[in-house]
Amino acid sequence: MRVIFNEELKQVADDLDHMAQDVRKAINGAGEALLKQDVEAAQTVIDGDIEIDALESSVIDQCVKLLAKQNPVATDLRVVVSTLRLASTFERMGDLARHVAEAARRTYPASPLPESAQPVFAEMIDFLNHTADELVNLLNNRDEKHAESIILNDDKLDDLHHKTFELALSDDVTRQQTVDIVLLGRFLERLGDHAVSAARRVAYIVSGFDPSKKPTRDEGIDIA
Amino acid sequence: MRVIFNEELKQVADDLDHMAQDVRKAINGAGEALLKQDVEAAQTVIDGDIEIDALESSVIDQCVKLLAKQNPVATDLRVVVSTLRLASTFERMGDLARHVAEAARRTYPASPLPESAQPVFAEMIDFLNHTADELVNLLNNRDEKHAESIILNDDKLDDLHHKTFELALSDDVTRQQTVDIVLLGRFLERLGDHAVSAARRVAYIVSGFDPSKKPTRDEGIDIA
C-alpha cells in the first residue's frame, strides 16, 4: 500500500511541477508579448492556458483519489492538501498571464503601454520572471530559502505597482492607456501575490508551519 | 465514529454558512459605502474582513483534521474537499468587498465614482446582492436551482462590467475617476466570478458533477 501511495504521490508531485513550469513559461511569454510586441509569444500563452487548466483538474482528481484510497496522515496529508490548493493558485496565475498576453495581442502591433510606462513594467516582469524561477526551484528542492526569498521580496513588486498609478494619472497618456496601465499593473501585482501564497503553501509542506495563519493580504486597493 | 464525523461535519458546515453570511454582509456593506458614501459601512466591511480570514483558517484546519481522523469517502469526501475550496473562495470575496470599501473610504465624503457611473455600478451592486442571497440559500438548502441561477446569470454582470469601460474612457471624468472605475469594475466582476465558482463547488457536493471540468474562465481582459 505504502509503495503505491508514494508512487501516486510522486505522479501528482510531477504534475504539480509541470504546472509550475508551465506558469513560468506563461509569465515569460506574457512579458515578451507585453514588452516586445511579440504576438506569437502572446498567442502561445493564450493557447497554453488550456493545458494549465487541464493539469489543475487532473491534480485535483488525483488528490481526491489519494485521500479516498490511502487515508494519508501527518506530512503526507499536508502534502496532498497543499497540492490541491497549489494547483488552484497555479491555475489562477495562468489566467493572469493570459490576460496580459491578451492585452498585448489586442493592441498589436502597437504596445498597450505608453513609452513612459515601459521601464516600470519591464522591472515588474523581470521581478516576476525571477519569482517564477524561484517557485520552480522551491518545488524541486523544497528548500525554504526559496520560499523566504519570494515572500520577503514581494514588497518590491508592490512598490513598482504603486508607481504604475503615477503613470496612469499622467496627462501625457491616452485614456485607453490609463485603463491598460491600471489593469496590467493589477494583473502583475496579483501574479506576485499568488506567488507568495504558493511559496507559503510549499513552506507548509516542508515545515508544517501553517501558511493560512499568515494569509497573503491582497492590499491591491492602493489606487494612487 | 460515524456520529462524531457527522457532528464534526456539521460544525464545519455551520462555519462555512457563517462565512457565506459574512460575505453577503460585506457585499451589502461595500455597496452602501460605494453608492451612499456611507463611511461607517465601509469601516465595518474593512474591520469585518479579519473575521472572514479567521473563519477560513478555522474551516481549513477542521477539514484537515476530518481528513486525518475520519478518512471520509464518496459524498463525505466530496463535501470536505469542496468545503476546503469554498472557504478560500469566500475569503477572496471578502478581500474584494474590502477593496471596494477601502476605495469608498479613501475618497469620503466624495464618491470615487463620477455621477455618470453611478447607475451602472448600482446595477452591479444590486446584481451582487442578489447573487450573495442566492449563495447563502444554496448553502442552506443545497437546491441546485440556486446554483444554476448564479451560474447562468453571470453574463449580466459581464455586460455591466463592459459598460464601465465606456464610462472610464469618457473625457468627462477625471483621470483618477478613470482609475477608480476600472479597479472598482474589476473588483465587482471578480466577485461575480467567485460566486459562480462557489456555486459550481456546491453543485459538485450535491450532484457529484465535477465543477473543475467546467472552470470559471475569468475573461476579465475585456478592456474596452
Boltz contact constraints between the chains, C-beta under 6 A:
constraints:
  - contact:
      token1: [A, 53]
      token2: [B, 215]
      max_distance: 6.0
  - contact:
      token1: [A, 57]
      token2: [B, 212]
      max_distance: 6.0
  - contact:
      token1: [A, 60]
      token2: [B, 212]
      max_distance: 6.0
  - contact:
      token1: [A, 64]
      token2: [B, 81]
      max_distance: 6.0
  - contact:
      token1: [A, 68]
      token2: [B, 73]
      max_distance: 6.0
  - contact:
      token1: [A, 68]
      token2: [B, 77]
      max_distance: 6.0
  - contact:
      token1: [A, 71]
      token2: [B, 71]
      max_distance: 6.0
  - contact:
      token1: [A, 73]
      token2: [B, 68]
      max_distance: 6.0
  - contact:
      token1: [A, 77]
      token2: [B, 68]
      max_distance: 6.0
  - contact:
      token1: [A, 81]
      token2: [B, 64]
      max_distance: 6.0
  - contact:
      token1: [A, 95]
      token2: [B, 218]
      max_distance: 6.0
  - contact:
      token1: [A, 99]
      token2: [B, 221]
      max_distance: 6.0
  - contact:
      token1: [A, 102]
      token2: [B, 221]
      max_distance: 6.0
  - contact:
      token1: [A, 103]
      token2: [B, 221]
      max_distance: 6.0
  - contact:
      token1: [A, 168]
      token2: [B, 179]
      max_distance: 6.0
  - contact:
      token1: [A, 169]
      token2: [B, 175]
      max_distance: 6.0
  - contact:
      token1: [A, 175]
      token2: [B, 169]
      max_distance: 6.0
  - contact:
      token1: [A, 178]
      token2: [B, 178]
      max_distance: 6.0
  - contact:
      token1: [A, 179]
      token2: [B, 168]
      max_distance: 6.0
  - contact:
      token1: [A, 179]
      token2: [B, 182]
      max_distance: 6.0
  - contact:
      token1: [A, 179]
      token2: [B, 223]
      max_distance: 6.0
  - contact:
      token1: [A, 179]
      token2: [B, 224]
      max_distance: 6.0
  - contact:
      token1: [A, 182]
      token2: [B, 179]
      max_distance: 6.0
  - contact:
      token1: [A, 182]
      token2: [B, 182]
      max_distance: 6.0
  - contact:
      token1: [A, 183]
      token2: [B, 223]
      max_distance: 6.0
  - contact:
      token1: [A, 212]
      token2: [B, 57]
      max_distance: 6.0
  - contact:
      token1: [A, 212]
      token2: [B, 60]
      max_distance: 6.0
  - contact:
      token1: [A, 215]
      token2: [B, 53]
      max_distance: 6.0
  - contact:
      token1: [A, 218]
      token2: [B, 95]
      max_distance: 6.0
  - contact:
      token1: [A, 221]
      token2: [B, 99]
      max_distance: 6.0
  - contact:
      token1: [A, 221]
      token2: [B, 102]
      max_distance: 6.0
  - contact:
      token1: [A, 221]
      token2: [B, 103]
      max_distance: 6.0
  - contact:
      token1: [A, 223]
      token2: [B, 179]
      max_distance: 6.0
  - contact:
      token1: [A, 223]
      token2: [B, 183]
      max_distance: 6.0
  - contact:
      token1: [A, 224]
      token2: [B, 179]
      max_distance: 6.0
